[in-house]
Amino acid sequence: MKIGRILIAAAIAVVFLMTRTSASTSGADTVYHIHEGKNDNIWENYDKWGDDKLNYGIFDRPMIEVFWGSAKETIHPNAFKENFLDNGNIELRLGESSKRRMVRSPGKTHNIIKQKDSYIFLGNIKSSYSPTKQSKEHLLETSSWRLGIGATSGLGYKMGDAADIVLYHTSALVWTKTDFLDKPNPNGLSVNDYQKDWDVINTIGNQIRFGTLFEGGVKFQFADFIGVKLGYERSVVFPRHMFWYWVESEIVEGIGQGLIDQFTDPFVRMSPSAAPIVTFLLKNGLSYAMYELRNKHMNWPVNTIAPFAIESFKIGVNFTF
């Protein structure tokens, strides 16, 4: 019942904000030339194509991204008493990217850009990739493979003919297979805690498990075809995929992200220079809070078990063709 009341209240708030936004944008049209009342019409195609373009979509360009970084694994101490050896993470992404520039009035553009990417990715997490070296004493070592699909969106600033900076937010679905290379250490653990740790390892280990992740970061585009990304990722691997509980948790975050989109839309129109920063902080701030809460209950706000969580700082190279 509590979840139902939250969702109903949030839905009412969405309708209210959409109504207010629609009313406020009528005056904004005198500043930003909007055709047919559609928000996307304040954006124009940023990537110019010749007549011989490949048919990847209206504005889409193929992209490849390669990442490397740290990967710290945890399970909430209420559910698991052992600690993990720090790992590293390498990742390959294949997808497509689109970019548009804001139109201030017919024939005149702004330096604000909007970028959207969609991709599939393959990643490997293990200690040999770690940027730091640790003693393995009393620490569990793991090795994981990940496969997933993700979507990225962000606003940024055009800095030159082919250079720009984009502040982005990413969400993804991911399937993870984790191998536990060590056994729990019985020293200092009660019989009950030792058995609980074994139960967690047997549930998660050597099996493909579903999960989700978010990533926030900055992309520096130096030339038309190459850029560098700095990102922060939080992911959760579900010991058991409880579909309807997961849907409830995703609805809560989805409503929050929708409210942020409605809130930041006036910034794009009225104060475009502030829009990339405001959008970046709000969208990634909400996702960070949700993943902090999911660290204890994997399908928060539903009272469920703790997930296998991964926190990663990463750097990547982006190639756009």
SEVEX-611585 format. One record per residue (C-alpha): y, x, z; residue number from 1; residue in three letters. Coordinates in pm, 1 decimal, decimal comma, padded with zeros to 6 digits. Each point is the difference from the previous one (the first is absolute). Layout:
% SEVEX-611585
         c2         c1         c3     n   res
          Y          X          Z   NUM   ALA
...
***
This chain:
% SEVEX-611585
         c2         c1         c3     n   res
    00000,0    00000,0    00000,0     1   MET
    00241,4    00280,6    00083,0     2   LYS
   -00060,1    00159,4   -00342,4     3   ILE
    00054,6   -00335,9   -00170,2     4   GLY
    00333,1   -00053,1    00175,9     5   ARG
    00112,1    00351,1   -00096,1     6   ILE
   -00085,5   -00055,2   -00366,4     7   LEU
    00168,2   -00341,6   -00013,5     8   ILE
    00316,6    00136,7    00161,6     9   ALA
    00003,2    00296,2   -00237,7    10   ALA
   -00048,1   -00226,8   -00302,4    11   ALA
    00295,5   -00213,7    00110,0    12   ILE
    00207,3    00315,6    00039,2    13   ALA
   -00094,5    00112,1   -00352,7    14   VAL
    00110,1   -00331,8   -00149,4    15   VAL
    00325,1    00012,1    00198,0    16   PHE
    00081,7    00354,4   -00112,3    17   LEU
   -00085,7   -00076,6   -00361,9    18   MET
    00236,6   -00296,0    00012,1    19   THR
    00277,4    00210,8    00152,0    20   ARG
   -00058,1    00277,9   -00252,7    21   THR
    00014,1   -00240,1   -00293,7    22   SER
    00328,8   -00136,8    00125,0    23   ALA
    00152,8    00343,4    00057,1    24   SER
   -00092,2    00144,9   -00338,4    25   THR
    00211,1   -00246,2   -00196,2    26   SER
    00311,9    00193,5    00101,1    27   GLY
   -00171,6    00333,9   -00059,2    28   ALA
   -00053,6   -00081,9   -00366,8    29   ASP
    00365,4    00076,4   -00070,3    30   THR
   -00063,9    00360,3    00107,6    31   VAL
   -00350,8    00056,4   -00138,1    32   TYR
   -00067,7   -00160,5   -00334,0    33   HIS
   -00306,6   -00219,5    00055,0    34   ILE
   -00146,8   -00188,4   -00294,5    35   HIS
   -00194,5   -00323,4    00053,6    36   GLU
    00020,9    00037,5    00378,9    37   GLY
   -00289,3    00246,7    00018,4    38   LYS
    00030,1    00293,9    00238,6    39   ASN
   -00195,9    00236,8   -00226,3    40   ASP
    00269,9   -00034,0   -00262,8    41   ASN
    00225,6    00228,4    00202,3    42   ILE
   -00238,1    00277,0   -00105,3    43   TRP
   -00035,4    00154,7   -00342,6    44   GLU
   -00270,5    00221,4   -00139,9    45   ASN
    00064,2    00356,8    00118,4    46   TYR
   -00271,2    00174,5   -00201,8    47   ASP
    00089,2   -00003,1   -00369,7    48   LYS
   -00282,4   -00024,0   -00252,8    49   TRP
   -00010,3    00076,9   -00369,0    50   GLY
   -00142,3   -00239,5   -00255,5    51   ASP
   -00335,4    00178,5    00017,6    52   ASP
   -00056,4   -00062,3    00371,8    53   LYS
   -00351,8   -00059,7    00128,1    54   LEU
   -00070,0   -00352,8    00118,2    55   ASN
   -00030,9    00065,8    00376,3    56   TYR
    00230,6   -00290,9    00087,5    57   GLY
    00362,8   -00084,5   -00056,9    58   ILE
    00143,5    00271,2    00225,1    59   PHE
   -00313,4    00174,7    00130,5    60   ASP
   -00079,8    00368,9   -00038,6    61   ARG
   -00329,6    00170,5    00089,6    62   PRO
    00016,9    00221,4    00309,5    63   MET
   -00213,0    00252,8    00187,1    64   ILE
    00065,3    00104,5    00360,1    65   GLU
   -00168,0    00270,8    00208,3    66   VAL
    00046,8    00016,0    00379,9    67   PHE
   -00088,5    00237,8    00281,5    68   TRP
    00073,1   -00030,6    00369,9    69   GLY
   -00119,7   -00034,1    00357,2    70   SER
   -00229,1   -00276,4    00125,9    71   ALA
   -00031,2   -00076,9    00370,9    72   LYS
   -00280,5   -00242,5    00089,2    73   GLU
   -00010,3   -00211,8    00314,1    74   THR
   -00177,1   -00294,5    00157,5    75   ILE
    00172,4   -00178,1    00288,1    76   HIS
   -00117,4    00150,6    00332,8    77   PRO
   -00102,6   -00342,8    00125,4    78   ASN
   -00273,7    00003,4   -00264,2    79   ALA
   -00075,9    00371,6   -00048,5    80   PHE
    00034,6    00296,0    00237,2    81   LYS
   -00046,3    00295,5   -00235,1    82   GLU
    00275,5    00181,3   -00193,0    83   ASN
   -00013,6    00110,4   -00361,8    84   PHE
    00057,6    00332,0   -00169,8    85   LEU
    00318,4   -00004,8   -00211,1    86   ASP
   -00074,1   -00043,8   -00368,9    87   ASN
    00179,5    00043,3   -00328,7    88   GLY
    00028,3   -00249,0   -00283,4    89   ASN
   -00000,8    00042,3   -00377,7    90   ILE
    00052,5   -00296,3   -00228,8    91   GLU
    00019,1   -00081,8   -00371,7    92   LEU
    00181,1   -00309,2   -00129,1    93   ARG
   -00013,3   -00144,3   -00352,3    94   LEU
    00221,6   -00291,1   -00093,7    95   GLY
    00314,8   -00122,0   -00165,5    96   GLU
    00364,8    00005,1    00096,4    97   SER
    00303,8   -00208,2   -00094,5    98   SER
    00363,9    00069,0    00070,6    99   LYS
    00317,7   -00203,1   -00053,8   100   ARG
    00367,6    00061,2    00049,9   101   ARG
    00237,4   -00254,1    00151,3   102   MET
    00243,8   -00178,5   -00231,6   103   VAL
    00348,5   -00053,3    00144,5   104   ARG
    00130,3   -00195,7   -00299,2   105   SER
   -00099,0   -00031,5   -00368,3   106   PRO
   -00026,9    00350,0   -00142,1   107   GLY
    00082,1    00174,4    00330,9   108   LYS
   -00263,6    00140,7    00234,0   109   THR
   -00004,0    00107,4    00363,5   110   HIS
   -00157,4    00316,3    00142,3   111   ASN
   -00251,4   -00208,9    00201,2   112   ILE
   -00355,1   -00009,5   -00137,4   113   ILE
   -00313,3   -00197,3    00085,4   114   LYS
   -00348,2    00146,1   -00042,9   115   GLN
   -00344,6   -00160,4    00015,9   116   LYS
   -00335,8    00178,6   -00029,1   117   ASP
   -00358,9   -00121,7    00002,1   118   SER
   -00297,4    00234,0    00016,3   119   TYR
   -00356,8    00074,3    00097,8   120   ILE
   -00073,5    00302,3    00216,5   121   PHE
   -00279,8    00226,3    00115,2   122   LEU
    00034,1    00214,1    00311,6   123   GLY
   -00196,9    00242,8    00211,8   124   ASN
    00068,1    00074,2    00368,4   125   ILE
   -00155,3    00295,2    00180,0   126   LYS
    00088,9    00287,1    00230,6   127   SER
   -00001,1    00273,4   -00265,1   128   SER
    00312,1   -00157,9   -00156,2   129   TYR
    00190,1   -00005,7    00328,6   130   SER
    00332,0    00189,8    00014,0   131   PRO
   -00076,9    00090,8    00364,0   132   THR
   -00302,5    00173,0    00152,6   133   LYS
   -00160,8   -00119,3    00324,0   134   GLN
   -00286,1    00095,8    00220,8   135   SER
   -00288,1   -00241,6   -00060,8   136   LYS
   -00099,1    00000,2    00366,4   137   GLU
   -00025,9   -00356,4    00138,1   138   HIS
    00139,5   -00145,7   -00325,5   139   LEU
   -00189,3   -00213,6   -00250,0   140   LEU
    00010,0    00110,1   -00363,1   141   GLU
   -00005,6   -00256,8   -00280,7   142   THR
    00004,3   -00007,4   -00377,9   143   SER
    00116,5   -00306,2   -00194,8   144   SER
    00027,5   -00122,7   -00357,7   145   TRP
    00245,5   -00277,0   -00085,1   146   ARG
    00043,4   -00224,7   -00304,1   147   LEU
    00271,5   -00261,4   -00027,2   148   GLY
    00268,7   -00188,7   -00188,7   149   ILE
    00367,5    00004,6    00093,9   150   GLY
    00346,3   -00122,3   -00092,7   151   ALA
    00333,0    00173,7    00062,1   152   THR
    00352,4   -00137,7   -00019,1   153   SER
    00333,5    00152,8    00083,9   154   GLY
    00369,2    00027,5   -00069,3   155   LEU
    00186,7    00322,3   -00063,1   156   GLY
    00289,5    00184,1   -00152,4   157   TYR
    00040,3    00140,4   -00351,1   158   LYS
    00123,8    00357,6    00038,5   159   MET
    00023,6    00110,5   -00363,4   160   GLY
   -00136,9   -00055,0   -00348,2   161   ASP
   -00363,1    00036,4    00114,1   162   ALA
    00030,4    00058,9    00376,4   163   ALA
   -00016,4   -00257,9    00277,3   164   ASP
   -00102,1   -00056,2    00362,4   165   ILE
   -00211,5   -00303,8    00095,6   166   VAL
   -00074,8   -00121,9    00354,4   167   LEU
   -00331,9   -00181,4   -00018,1   168   TYR
   -00252,6   -00215,4    00185,0   169   HIS
   -00369,9   -00013,0   -00091,5   170   THR
   -00287,3   -00225,8    00100,8   171   SER
   -00361,9    00040,6   -00105,4   172   ALA
   -00356,1   -00120,6    00042,5   173   LEU
   -00245,5    00281,1    00063,6   174   VAL
   -00375,3    00048,5    00036,4   175   TRP
   -00100,8    00297,2    00216,5   176   THR
   -00330,4    00176,8    00058,8   177   LYS
    00014,7    00221,7    00309,0   178   THR
   -00267,6    00247,1    00107,4   179   ASP
    00004,4    00113,7    00364,9   180   PHE
   -00108,1    00363,6   -00005,8   181   LEU
   -00031,4    00036,4    00379,3   182   ASP
   -00153,7   -00193,9    00286,1   183   LYS
    00198,9   -00133,8    00296,1   184   PRO
    00024,6    00241,6    00291,3   185   ASN
   -00164,1   -00155,7    00309,7   186   PRO
    00183,9    00230,9    00242,0   187   ASN
    00256,2   -00189,1    00203,3   188   GLY
   -00104,6   -00339,9   -00137,6   189   LEU
   -00174,1   -00278,0    00182,2   190   SER
   -00325,8   -00127,8   -00144,5   191   VAL
    00178,6   -00317,7   -00111,0   192   ASN
    00284,3    00186,8   -00175,0   193   ASP
   -00243,6    00237,0   -00168,4   194   TYR
   -00200,4   -00295,2   -00134,5   195   GLN
    00320,2   -00175,1   -00117,5   196   LYS
    00101,6    00310,9   -00194,6   197   ASP
   -00341,0    00010,4   -00167,0   198   TRP
    00027,7   -00369,1   -00089,5   199   ASP
    00336,0    00059,9   -00169,1   200   VAL
   -00135,5    00297,0   -00196,7   201   ILE
   -00304,1   -00197,1   -00112,1   202   ASN
    00220,9   -00290,7   -00108,6   203   THR
    00256,5    00202,0   -00198,7   204   ILE
   -00191,2    00311,4   -00103,6   205   GLY
   -00191,5    00046,3   -00326,4   206   ASN
    00107,2   -00340,0   -00131,5   207   GLN
    00272,4   -00127,3   -00232,0   208   ILE
    00259,4   -00189,4    00202,3   209   ARG
    00298,9   -00204,4   -00113,7   210   PHE
    00351,3    00064,0    00125,6   211   GLY
    00370,8   -00000,2   -00081,1   212   THR
    00288,4    00245,3    00006,3   213   LEU
    00374,0    00028,4   -00035,9   214   PHE
    00209,9    00295,3   -00108,6   215   GLU
    00371,9    00060,3    00015,3   216   GLY
    00177,4    00289,0   -00160,1   217   GLY
    00250,1    00153,6   -00237,7   218   VAL
   -00048,4    00090,1   -00364,5   219   LYS
    00218,0    00271,0   -00156,3   220   PHE
   -00001,2   -00022,9   -00380,1   221   GLN
    00115,7    00331,7   -00149,8   222   PHE
   -00070,3   -00068,0   -00366,5   223   ALA
   -00118,0   -00288,4   -00215,5   224   ASP
   -00367,0    00089,1    00047,8   225   PHE
   -00032,9    00168,2    00342,4   226   ILE
    00097,6   -00071,1    00359,5   227   GLY
   -00094,2    00079,5    00359,7   228   VAL
   -00093,3   -00247,9    00274,3   229   LYS
    00014,5    00034,2    00378,6   230   LEU
   -00193,6   -00274,1    00178,8   231   GLY
   -00124,4   -00126,6    00334,9   232   TYR
   -00317,2   -00211,7    00006,8   233   GLU
   -00175,9   -00216,8    00256,5   234   ARG
   -00339,1   -00148,0   -00080,7   235   SER
   -00267,4   -00194,9    00183,3   236   VAL
   -00372,2   -00015,9   -00076,2   237   VAL
   -00167,6   -00316,3    00126,9   238   PHE
   -00333,4    00047,0    00181,0   239   PRO
   -00075,7   -00354,9   -00113,3   240   ARG
    00193,0   -00195,1   -00263,9   241   HIS
    00079,7   -00337,8    00156,9   242   MET
    00154,4   -00163,1   -00306,4   243   PHE
    00188,3   -00293,6    00150,2   244   TRP
    00136,2    00205,9    00289,0   245   TYR
    00116,1    00258,7   -00252,9   246   TRP
    00168,8   -00274,4   -00204,8   247   VAL
    00187,5   -00122,8    00309,2   248   GLU
    00125,8    00350,9    00072,7   249   SER
    00106,2    00052,7   -00362,3   250   GLU
    00181,5   -00335,2   -00003,9   251   ILE
    00202,9    00101,6    00305,1   252   VAL
    00107,5    00327,4   -00162,9   253   GLU
    00047,4   -00169,3   -00337,5   254   GLY
    00238,7   -00254,8    00147,9   255   ILE
    00193,4    00279,7    00167,5   256   GLY
    00024,8    00195,6   -00325,3   257   GLN
    00109,0   -00315,0   -00182,2   258   GLY
    00275,9   -00059,7    00253,2   259   LEU
    00116,1    00359,6   -00047,6   260   ILE
    00011,0   -00048,5   -00377,8   261   ASP
    00214,3   -00310,5    00045,6   262   GLN
    00224,5    00178,9    00248,9   263   PHE
    00052,8    00307,3   -00217,5   264   THR
    00062,3   -00187,0   -00327,5   265   ASP
    00370,3   -00054,3    00088,3   266   PRO
    00031,3    00375,0    00069,3   267   PHE
   -00108,4    00073,2   -00357,2   268   VAL
    00272,4   -00230,9   -00129,9   269   ARG
    00283,0    00051,5    00249,8   270   MET
   -00051,7    00357,9    00123,4   271   SER
   -00240,7    00166,2   -00244,5   272   PRO
    00056,9    00352,5    00132,4   273   SER
   -00138,9   -00103,6    00340,5   274   ALA
   -00293,0   -00199,8   -00137,9   275   ALA
   -00252,1    00285,6   -00048,2   276   PRO
    00045,9    00127,7    00356,2   277   ILE
   -00002,0   -00343,6    00165,7   278   VAL
   -00306,4   -00112,0   -00197,2   279   THR
   -00186,3    00324,7    00072,4   280   PHE
    00062,1   -00016,6    00376,0   281   LEU
   -00086,0   -00368,4    00038,7   282   LEU
   -00314,5   -00013,0   -00215,6   283   LYS
   -00151,8    00321,6    00133,3   284   ASN
    00113,4   -00078,9    00354,9   285   GLY
   -00186,3   -00331,0   -00008,8   286   LEU
   -00315,4    00160,1   -00142,8   287   SER
    00011,9    00278,1    00259,7   288   TYR
    00026,3   -00257,2    00281,5   289   ALA
   -00290,3   -00202,2   -00142,1   290   MET
   -00223,6    00306,1   -00026,8   291   TYR
    00089,5    00106,8    00353,9   292   GLU
   -00115,9   -00342,4    00119,3   293   LEU
   -00311,6    00015,9   -00219,0   294   ARG
   -00089,5    00332,1    00159,7   295   ASN
   -00139,5   -00193,3    00296,9   296   LYS
   -00093,3   -00328,9   -00171,0   297   HIS
   -00086,6    00055,1   -00365,7   298   MET
    00105,4   -00351,6   -00104,3   299   ASN
    00298,0   -00042,9    00231,0   300   TRP
    00114,2   -00253,7    00118,7   301   PRO
   -00367,1   -00107,5    00014,0   302   VAL
   -00181,5    00159,4    00294,2   303   ASN
   -00250,4    00217,8   -00188,5   304   THR
   -00156,3    00344,1    00049,1   305   ILE
    00177,2    00331,6   -00057,4   306   ALA
   -00016,0    00154,8   -00349,0   307   PRO
   -00053,6    00356,5   -00113,5   308   PHE
    00363,3    00103,8   -00059,3   309   ALA
    00142,0    00281,4   -00213,6   310   ILE
    00355,5    00136,2    00009,7   311   GLU
    00108,8    00231,0   -00280,7   312   SER
    00305,4    00200,2   -00105,9   313   PHE
   -00023,0    00096,2   -00366,2   314   LYS
    00175,3    00163,7   -00291,8   315   ILE
   -00075,0   -00086,8   -00358,8   316   GLY
    00088,2    00074,4   -00359,8   317   VAL
    00067,4   -00288,7   -00238,6   318   ASN
   -00045,9    00021,0   -00378,6   319   PHE
    00129,7   -00286,2   -00215,5   320   THR
   -00076,8   -00010,7   -00371,7   321   PHE
***
